[in-house]
């Protein structure tokens, strides 16, 4: 692959938190990560190791203390809040453990929402098409409260892909699901990633899920150790 295929480049990034006693805690320490088009990466590590913090930094949801993160042609630390919001809406997709659907909107309305915010055309048709891909076309008019956990996560995956992002971030996407639904969601996620030639960064404590990725990293003491 040539240099132009690099999707994400994190160089010497640092992130500190302050404890209740005022102690500075180094969460991410001089961390480097290079990700290219269509690659799938899993980030593992023990609870509290900083996996979700790292994902938030890479996705532009949180700010690094030092270093540089470039996604596509965007250097995140040089962007203001409005630019970051537009970047997140148009360039990346995020699947959370907690789903975060709008409870008063139907499935199709939840999937349409990112397109409507960006004032993109054909929002309804694109949303229905993605719901069809996640086998929920017949549930498109149901509210989240009328859907099962697995169905809600499928809506969330459809929503994360509707703007055709260059990279998809997933934070414990099966963490709140039972084994059957978790297996179904992981199959669906990797199938969609392959079909759409998508770049995936997956945070998980599930080693079976991690092993489906081309690359596996362990976050340990603020650094990434290559496991695969």
C-alpha positions as CSV (number, residue, x, y, z in Angstrom):
1,X,0.0,0.0,0.0
2,X,1.2,3.5,-0.7
3,X,1.2,6.5,1.6
4,X,-2.1,7.8,0.1
5,X,-3.9,4.7,1.5
6,X,-3.2,5.8,5.1
7,X,-6.6,6.5,6.9
8,X,-5.4,7.2,10.4
9,X,-2.0,8.2,11.7
10,X,-1.5,8.8,15.4
11,X,2.0,10.0,16.4
12,X,3.3,10.2,20.0
13,X,-0.1,11.0,21.5
14,X,-0.5,11.6,25.2
15,X,-3.5,11.9,27.4
16,X,-3.5,12.6,31.2
17,X,-6.2,12.6,33.8
18,X,-6.2,14.0,37.3
19,X,-7.2,11.8,40.2
20,X,-9.4,13.0,43.1
21,X,-6.2,13.6,45.1
22,X,-4.7,15.8,42.4
23,X,-2.3,13.1,41.1
24,X,-1.6,13.2,37.3
25,X,-2.4,9.8,35.8
26,X,-0.9,9.1,32.3
27,X,-3.6,7.2,30.4
28,X,-2.1,7.3,26.9
29,X,1.7,7.5,26.7
30,X,3.7,8.5,23.5
31,X,1.4,6.2,21.6
32,X,1.8,5.6,17.8
33,X,-0.7,3.9,15.5
34,X,-0.9,3.7,11.7
35,X,-4.0,2.4,10.0
36,X,-4.5,1.9,6.2
37,X,-7.6,1.7,4.0
38,X,-9.7,-1.5,4.5
39,X,-7.7,-2.7,7.5
40,X,-9.4,-4.1,10.6
41,X,-7.8,-3.4,14.0
42,X,-8.8,-4.6,17.4
43,X,-7.7,-2.8,20.6
44,X,-7.8,-5.0,23.7
45,X,-6.6,-4.6,27.3
46,X,-7.8,-5.0,30.9
47,X,-10.6,-3.0,32.3
48,X,-9.4,0.6,33.1
49,X,-6.5,0.4,30.6
50,X,-7.8,3.3,28.6
51,X,-9.3,1.6,25.6
52,X,-12.4,3.8,25.4
53,X,-10.3,6.9,26.1
54,X,-8.0,6.0,23.1
55,X,-11.0,5.4,20.9
56,X,-12.5,8.8,21.9
57,X,-9.2,10.5,21.0
58,X,-8.9,8.8,17.6
59,X,-12.5,9.7,16.8
60,X,-12.1,13.3,17.8
61,X,-14.5,13.0,20.7
62,X,-11.8,14.0,23.2
63,X,-8.6,16.1,22.9
64,X,-5.1,14.8,23.2
65,X,-2.7,16.6,25.5
66,X,0.2,16.4,23.0
67,X,1.1,14.6,19.8
68,X,-0.8,14.5,16.5
69,X,-3.7,12.5,15.1
70,X,-4.6,12.7,11.4
71,X,-7.7,11.0,10.0
72,X,-7.9,11.3,6.2
73,X,-6.6,14.8,5.5
74,X,-7.8,16.2,8.9
75,X,-5.4,16.9,11.7
76,X,-7.7,16.8,14.7
77,X,-5.8,19.1,17.1
78,X,-6.0,22.0,14.5
79,X,-9.8,21.9,14.3
80,X,-12.3,23.9,16.4
81,X,-15.4,22.4,17.9
82,X,-17.6,23.2,14.9
83,X,-15.1,21.7,12.5
84,X,-14.7,18.6,14.7
85,X,-18.5,18.1,14.8
86,X,-18.7,18.3,11.0
87,X,-15.8,15.9,10.7
88,X,-17.4,13.4,13.0
89,X,-20.7,13.6,11.2
90,X,-19.3,13.2,7.7
91,X,-16.1,11.2,7.9
92,X,-16.4,8.7,10.7
93,X,-18.9,6.2,12.1
94,X,-19.1,5.2,15.7
95,X,-20.9,2.2,17.2
96,X,-21.2,2.4,21.0
97,X,-21.9,-0.2,23.6
98,X,-24.9,1.8,24.9
99,X,-26.6,2.3,21.5
100,X,-27.6,6.0,22.0
101,X,-30.7,6.0,19.8
102,X,-33.2,8.8,20.1
103,X,-36.1,7.3,22.0
104,X,-38.8,9.4,20.4
105,X,-37.7,8.6,16.8
106,X,-38.5,5.4,14.8
107,X,-35.7,3.2,13.5
108,X,-35.7,4.8,10.1
109,X,-35.7,8.3,11.6
110,X,-32.8,7.4,13.8
111,X,-30.8,6.2,10.8
112,X,-31.8,9.3,8.7
113,X,-30.8,11.8,11.4
114,X,-27.1,12.1,10.5
115,X,-28.0,12.8,6.9
116,X,-30.6,15.3,7.9
117,X,-28.1,17.2,10.1
118,X,-25.7,17.4,7.1
119,X,-28.7,18.3,4.8
120,X,-27.9,15.4,2.5
121,X,-30.4,14.4,-0.1
122,X,-32.4,11.1,-0.3
123,X,-32.1,10.5,3.5
124,X,-35.1,8.3,3.7
125,X,-34.1,6.1,0.8
126,X,-30.6,5.7,2.1
127,X,-31.8,4.9,5.6
128,X,-34.3,2.2,4.3
129,X,-31.5,0.7,2.2
130,X,-29.3,0.3,5.2
131,X,-32.1,-1.1,7.4
132,X,-32.6,-3.6,4.7
133,X,-29.0,-4.6,4.8
134,X,-29.2,-5.2,8.6
135,X,-32.5,-7.2,8.1
136,X,-34.7,-4.6,9.8
137,X,-36.7,-3.2,6.9
138,X,-39.9,-4.6,8.4
139,X,-39.2,-2.8,11.8
140,X,-38.3,0.6,10.4
141,X,-41.3,2.4,11.9
142,X,-40.8,0.9,15.4
143,X,-39.5,3.0,18.3
144,X,-36.4,1.8,20.2
145,X,-38.6,0.8,23.1
146,X,-40.4,-1.6,20.7
147,X,-37.2,-3.3,19.6
148,X,-34.9,-6.0,21.2
149,X,-31.4,-5.2,22.2
150,X,-30.0,-6.9,19.1
151,X,-32.4,-5.0,16.9
152,X,-31.4,-1.7,18.5
153,X,-27.7,-2.4,17.9
154,X,-28.5,-3.2,14.3
155,X,-30.2,0.2,14.0
156,X,-27.2,1.8,15.6
157,X,-24.8,0.1,13.1
158,X,-27.0,1.3,10.2
159,X,-26.9,4.8,11.5
160,X,-23.1,4.7,11.9
161,X,-22.7,3.7,8.2
162,X,-25.4,5.9,6.6
163,X,-23.0,8.8,5.8
164,X,-20.5,6.4,4.2
165,X,-17.6,7.1,6.6
166,X,-14.0,6.5,5.8
167,X,-13.5,4.7,9.1
168,X,-15.7,2.9,11.5
169,X,-15.0,2.9,15.3
170,X,-16.8,0.4,17.5
171,X,-16.6,0.4,21.3
172,X,-17.6,-3.0,22.8
173,X,-20.4,-3.3,20.2
174,X,-21.6,-6.7,21.6
175,X,-20.9,-5.8,25.3
176,X,-24.6,-5.3,26.3
177,X,-25.9,-8.3,24.3
178,X,-26.4,-11.9,25.2
179,X,-24.3,-14.5,23.4
180,X,-26.8,-15.2,20.6
181,X,-27.3,-11.6,19.8
182,X,-23.6,-10.8,20.3
183,X,-22.6,-13.4,17.7
184,X,-25.3,-12.2,15.3
185,X,-24.1,-8.5,15.6
186,X,-20.4,-9.4,15.2
187,X,-21.3,-11.5,12.0
188,X,-23.3,-8.6,10.7
189,X,-20.6,-6.0,11.5
190,X,-17.8,-7.8,9.8
191,X,-20.0,-8.7,6.8
192,X,-20.9,-5.0,6.3
193,X,-17.3,-3.9,6.8
194,X,-16.1,-6.3,4.1
195,X,-18.9,-5.4,1.7
196,X,-18.2,-1.7,2.0
197,X,-14.4,-2.0,2.0
198,X,-14.5,-0.3,5.3
199,X,-11.7,0.5,7.7
200,X,-12.6,-0.7,11.3
201,X,-11.1,0.1,14.7
202,X,-12.7,-2.1,17.3
203,X,-12.3,-1.9,21.1
204,X,-13.2,-5.1,22.9
205,X,-12.4,-7.3,25.8
206,X,-13.8,-10.3,23.8
207,X,-10.8,-12.1,22.3
208,X,-13.0,-14.1,20.0
209,X,-14.2,-10.9,18.4
210,X,-10.8,-9.4,18.4
211,X,-9.4,-12.4,16.5
212,X,-11.7,-11.6,13.6
213,X,-9.5,-8.5,12.9
214,X,-6.3,-8.5,10.9
215,X,-4.4,-6.7,13.6
216,X,-4.8,-7.1,17.4
217,X,-3.3,-4.6,19.8
218,X,-3.1,-4.7,23.6
219,X,-3.2,-1.3,25.4
220,X,-0.8,-1.6,28.4
221,X,0.5,1.2,30.4
222,X,-0.6,3.7,27.8
223,X,1.2,2.0,24.9
224,X,0.0,-0.4,22.2
225,X,1.6,-3.8,22.0
226,X,1.2,-5.7,18.7
227,X,-0.4,-9.1,19.3
228,X,-1.2,-10.1,15.7
